[in-house]
Amino acid sequence: MSTIAPAPRRELSDLGPIAQLRAGRLGRRLPQLYAGLVAYGVSLALMVRGDLGLAPWDVLHSGLIRHVPITLGQAVVVMSFVVLLLWIPLREKPGLGTISNAIVVGLSADATLAVLDRPGGLGLRIALMVGGIVLCGLATAMYIGAQLGRGPRDGLMTGLARRSGRSLRLVRTGLEVAVVLIGLLLGGTLGIGTVLYALAIGPLTQLWLAAWIVPLDDRNRI
């Protein structure tokens, strides 16, 4: 009698960087990872051109470039690697997706900003803001669902939560309030888009995440 192997479970796994690569389905997971990261950078640029407020970390990035001669995308890359240094005492382990996130999102944001101008009408600016938030939720579900490592800021959140024993919600809120305040002191952009992003990004990511989680092959893990 032949036996049928159980289908891989569609759930997020907590794997080390090598195990992530050995868990199979890279032909699906790698394109999904990079498509998600590119889309994330595009979403950032849409909100910038909407000019009605940025995501909390981007408030910090927009403030930073007022004092340092770099582009917004370059600020995203620089801050990503600064955050990764904070992973060391937290003993977080970066994966391919972590390093890719640190680089690709910033490059994608700069490329989009180079071809997209700020529209004159308020209606178009609102559309860019809303489109950026919605696309960011989808992009986040895509790159997380590829299961190739947390983004730098996500890993900082989970690492702090694990070390402190506090909830992820509390740690995330504390981090985002802190980076917004620092961004504002640097002259960053805060607006209604910042509030809408904070309210919507969690539910939007949750809405799409289950559909984008790539089931891993338990037999290939180590």
Protein Blocks (a to p, Z undefined) as FASTA:
>chain_A
ZZdddddddddddddfklmmmngjklmmmmmmmmmmmmmmmmmmmmmmnonopafklmmm
mmmmmmbccdfklmmmmmmmmmmmmmmmnopacdfklmmmmmmmmmmmmmmmmmmccdfb
lklmmmmmmmmmmmmmmmmmmmmmnonopafklmmmmmmmmmnopafklmmmmmmmmmmm
mmmmnopacdfklmmmmmmmmmmmmmmmmmmpccddfklpZZ
